[in-house]
């Protein structure tokens, strides 16, 4: 089974974006603030948006299940206040849940949180609980920088985040560490801000003792870990200077990386440097990079080709990357699949 742990609803019907634009306008002009009930998207519209996009590519590329969360760049936690973010998160999470209900053999939901700059992360817990208990979500997306590129929040090791971590441990769900749109012109959203955040989150964990407080907490750092695998020697050396344990003990029981790396040398590096137990298959298809690579004639985000072609994995290790590690890290996904006899 091929489990893609990193999928976003980037192809949602246009009505969603239109409603969001009205909501943003309503921040300045409360009279024009739309009601949740104003957004009307039928099941047929959801089916069409998935069948002609994500599902078609899953079948074409040979993947079976996608862990599906709201569009990352649309989270935009820096816009409005907590009430704006809370309403928006609830709408987006419900749509992903509906997709999973319509395509239960192919999509499993993960939740965005209603984060807002300067607001206590504990305010996100009701949405997290609802998504796990009512929607069957198997994970969450956690934004370490709700300010959108200005980094006004404390590091992930700060106790302000602990209420979320306590719920994650209670439910045995991982968090994908994923920022949203950059509103800082210095940082291109997908080309800089995302990769900066991946690297930053790893370093925040390295310099702390977070996992001593939460030994079973699990973070998935996407996009191949940003700069982390490429600079593994730097991080090992920094950990040594900081008198931290070896990274295999200090971080690699809790931090995992996905395969959203869009060329063969990148996957070769990832699979050579990072232990196979810490790598989960993902593509983020129809996401940041949607074009065809002129050097290969295939889509950049067809990451299964790279995993299949690398000489660094044997068949058993490929099984771990494709399925085994996902079922271990996303325990609730494993429970759901086991209940279905899969």
RANORMO-V579857 format. One record per residue. RES is the residue in three letters. PHI is phi in radians with two decimals (NA if undefined). D_CENTER is the distance of its C-alpha to the mean C-alpha in Angstrom with 1 decimal. Layout:
BEGIN
[[RES PHI D_CENTER] [RES PHI D_CENTER]]
END
This chain:
BEGIN
[[UNK NA 20.1] [UNK -1.84 17.2] [UNK -1.88 13.8] [UNK -1.67 10.9] [UNK -1.53 7.8] [UNK -2.41 5.6] [UNK -2.27 7.5] [UNK -2.17 8.0] [UNK -1.44 11.5] [UNK -1.43 12.9] [UNK -1.97 16.3] [UNK -1.01 17.1] [UNK -0.92 20.9] [UNK -0.99 22.4] [UNK -1.01 23.5] [UNK -1.15 20.2] [UNK -1.11 20.3] [UNK -1.09 24.0] [UNK -1.11 23.5] [UNK -1.06 21.0] [UNK -1.08 23.6] [UNK -1.16 26.2] [UNK -1.10 24.4] [UNK -1.11 24.0] [UNK -1.08 27.7] [UNK -1.22 28.5] [UNK -1.11 27.5] [UNK -1.53 30.6] [UNK -2.25 32.6] [UNK -0.94 32.1] [UNK -1.09 34.5] [UNK -1.61 32.1] [UNK -1.11 29.1] [UNK -1.31 28.1] [UNK -1.56 28.0] [UNK -1.00 25.1] [UNK -1.15 27.8] [UNK -1.24 28.3] [UNK -1.48 25.2] [UNK -2.19 26.3] [UNK -2.24 24.2] [UNK -1.40 25.9] [UNK -1.06 24.7] [UNK -1.13 26.3] [UNK -1.16 24.4] [UNK -1.11 21.1] [UNK -1.01 22.5] [UNK -1.09 23.6] [UNK -1.15 20.4] [UNK -1.62 18.7] [UNK -1.11 21.7] [UNK -1.60 22.5] [UNK -2.21 19.1] [UNK -1.02 16.2] [UNK -1.15 18.6] [UNK -1.08 21.2] [UNK -1.27 19.1] [UNK -1.05 17.9] [UNK -1.18 21.6] [UNK -1.16 22.7] [UNK -1.68 20.5] [UNK 1.53 20.8] [UNK -1.89 17.6] [UNK -1.91 17.9] [UNK -2.32 14.9] [UNK -2.14 11.5] [UNK -1.40 8.8] [UNK -2.06 8.7] [UNK -2.24 7.3] [UNK -1.01 9.2] [UNK -0.99 9.5] [UNK -1.11 7.8] [UNK -1.21 11.3] [UNK -1.48 12.9] [UNK -1.02 11.7] [UNK 0.73 14.3] [UNK -1.12 15.0] [UNK -1.33 18.0] [UNK -1.56 19.9] [UNK 1.29 22.4] [UNK -1.92 22.6] [UNK -1.07 21.0] [UNK -1.10 22.7] [UNK -1.08 21.4] [UNK -1.14 17.7] [UNK -1.13 18.5] [UNK -1.12 20.0] [UNK -1.15 17.4] [UNK -1.08 14.5] [UNK -1.08 16.9] [UNK -1.12 17.7] [UNK -1.16 14.3] [UNK -1.16 13.4] [UNK -1.14 16.8] [UNK -1.11 16.4] [UNK -1.15 13.5] [UNK -1.11 15.7] [UNK -1.12 18.6] [UNK -1.05 17.1] [UNK -1.14 16.5] [UNK -1.24 20.1] [UNK -1.32 21.4] [UNK -2.26 19.9] [UNK -1.15 19.6] [UNK -1.50 20.1] [UNK -2.18 17.2] [UNK -2.27 14.3] [UNK -2.26 12.9] [UNK -1.43 11.1] [UNK -2.26 8.2] [UNK -1.83 9.1] [UNK -1.52 8.8] [UNK -1.86 11.5] [UNK -1.43 14.8] [UNK -1.32 14.8] [UNK -2.67 17.7] [UNK -0.98 19.3] [UNK 1.39 22.0] [UNK -1.75 21.3] [UNK -0.96 21.2] [UNK -0.97 17.7] [UNK -1.07 19.6] [UNK -1.15 20.0] [UNK -1.40 16.5] [UNK -1.10 17.7] [UNK -1.00 19.6] [UNK -1.18 16.7] [UNK -1.05 14.6] [UNK -1.07 17.9] [UNK -1.03 18.5] [UNK -1.15 15.2] [UNK -1.29 15.7] [UNK -1.40 19.5] [UNK -1.75 20.1] [UNK -1.73 17.3] [UNK 1.27 16.5] [UNK -1.12 12.7] [UNK -1.85 11.6] [UNK -2.96 8.7] [UNK -2.31 7.3] [UNK -1.82 5.1] [UNK -2.03 7.7] [UNK -1.63 9.3] [UNK -1.31 11.9] [UNK -2.46 13.9] [UNK -1.06 14.6] [UNK -1.32 17.7] [UNK 1.37 16.1] [UNK 1.85 17.4] [UNK -1.90 20.2] [UNK 0.93 18.7] [UNK -1.62 20.8] [UNK -1.51 18.9] [UNK -1.19 20.0] [UNK -1.11 18.1] [UNK -1.08 15.7] [UNK -1.42 18.8] [UNK -1.24 20.7] [UNK -1.20 22.0] [UNK -1.04 20.9] [UNK -1.47 17.4] [UNK -1.04 19.3] [UNK -1.01 19.6] [UNK -1.20 15.8] [UNK -1.08 16.0] [UNK -1.08 19.1] [UNK -1.20 17.5] [UNK -1.05 14.7] [UNK -1.17 17.5] [UNK -1.03 19.7] [UNK -1.53 17.4] [UNK 0.99 16.2] [UNK -2.12 12.5] [UNK -1.55 9.8] [UNK -2.01 7.3] [UNK -1.42 4.1] [UNK -1.44 6.1] [UNK -2.47 5.4] [UNK -1.35 8.7] [UNK -2.12 10.3] [UNK -1.00 13.7] [UNK -1.50 16.2] [UNK -1.87 19.6] [UNK -1.82 21.2] [UNK -1.12 23.1] [UNK -1.26 23.0] [UNK -2.14 19.3] [UNK -1.05 18.2] [UNK -1.00 14.8] [UNK -1.55 13.2] [UNK -1.55 16.0] [UNK -2.22 16.4] [UNK -1.04 14.3] [UNK -1.04 10.9] [UNK -1.25 12.7] [UNK -1.02 14.8] [UNK -1.15 12.1] [UNK -1.03 10.8] [UNK -1.16 14.5] [UNK -1.10 15.4] [UNK -1.07 13.1] [UNK -1.07 14.6] [UNK -1.18 18.0] [UNK -1.06 17.8] [UNK -1.24 17.4] [UNK -1.09 20.1] [UNK -1.41 22.6] [UNK -2.00 22.3] [UNK -2.09 23.1] [UNK -0.94 20.2] [UNK -1.38 20.0] [UNK -1.27 23.7] [UNK -1.35 23.2] [UNK -2.30 20.2] [UNK -1.10 21.0] [UNK -1.87 18.6] [UNK -1.16 15.6] [UNK -2.24 12.5] [UNK -2.02 9.8] [UNK -1.86 7.4] [UNK -1.68 7.8] [UNK -1.45 6.5] [UNK 0.96 9.3] [UNK 1.21 11.7] [UNK 1.59 11.8] [UNK 1.12 13.3] [UNK -1.51 17.0] [UNK -1.03 16.9] [UNK -1.09 18.3] [UNK -1.16 20.7] [UNK -2.01 22.1] [UNK -1.00 22.0] [UNK -1.12 25.7] [UNK -1.06 25.3] [UNK -1.20 22.8] [UNK -1.10 25.2] [UNK -1.17 28.1] [UNK -1.14 26.6] [UNK -1.05 25.9] [UNK -1.11 29.5] [UNK -1.13 30.9] [UNK -1.48 29.1] [UNK 1.09 30.7] [UNK -1.57 27.4] [UNK -1.14 27.4] [UNK -0.97 26.4] [UNK -1.02 22.6] [UNK -1.05 22.8] [UNK -1.63 23.9] [UNK -1.29 22.4] [UNK -2.26 18.7] [UNK -1.45 18.2] [UNK -1.55 18.7] [UNK -2.27 15.6] [UNK -1.98 13.2] [UNK -2.30 11.7] [UNK -2.23 10.6] [UNK -1.83 9.5] [UNK -1.77 12.0] [UNK -1.38 10.7] [UNK -2.21 14.1] [UNK -1.84 16.5] [UNK -2.75 19.9] [UNK -1.08 21.8] [UNK -1.03 22.9] [UNK -1.16 19.3] [UNK -1.19 18.5] [UNK -1.05 22.0] [UNK -1.13 21.4] [UNK -0.97 18.1] [UNK -1.33 19.9] [UNK -1.49 23.0] [UNK -1.60 21.8] [UNK -1.60 19.0] [UNK -0.99 20.3] [UNK -1.06 19.4] [UNK -1.18 18.4] [UNK -1.84 15.4] [UNK -2.01 14.0] [UNK -2.09 11.9] [UNK -1.19 12.3] [UNK -2.83 9.8] [UNK -2.33 11.0] [UNK 0.86 8.8] [UNK -1.12 12.4] [UNK 0.95 14.1] [UNK -2.14 11.9] [UNK -1.20 13.0] [UNK -2.19 15.7] [UNK -1.90 17.6] [UNK -1.49 21.0] [UNK -1.69 23.2] [UNK -1.30 23.9] [UNK -1.14 27.7] [UNK -1.37 28.1] [UNK -2.08 26.9] [UNK 1.39 27.3] [UNK -2.07 23.9] [UNK -1.08 20.6] [UNK -0.97 18.7] [UNK -1.55 15.4] [UNK -1.48 17.4] [UNK -1.29 16.1] [UNK -1.06 17.9] [UNK -1.03 21.1] [UNK -1.24 20.3] [UNK -1.11 19.4] [UNK -1.17 22.5] [UNK -1.53 24.7] [UNK -1.13 24.0] [UNK -1.45 27.1] [UNK -1.49 25.2] [UNK -2.15 24.2] [UNK -1.64 26.7] [UNK -1.09 26.3] [UNK -1.14 25.4] [UNK -1.22 22.7] [UNK -1.11 21.2] [UNK -1.02 21.2] [UNK -1.08 19.2] [UNK -1.18 16.6] [UNK -1.30 16.6] [UNK -2.43 17.0] [UNK -1.02 18.4] [UNK -1.18 15.7] [UNK -1.09 13.1] [UNK -1.20 15.8] [UNK -1.36 16.6] [UNK -1.35 13.3] [UNK -1.70 12.4] [UNK -1.04 16.0] [UNK -1.20 15.9] [UNK -1.13 14.9] [UNK -1.02 17.8] [UNK -1.08 20.0] [UNK -1.15 19.5] [UNK -1.17 20.1] [UNK -1.08 23.1] [UNK -1.09 24.5] [UNK -1.59 24.6] [UNK 1.30 26.3] [UNK -1.88 23.6]]
END
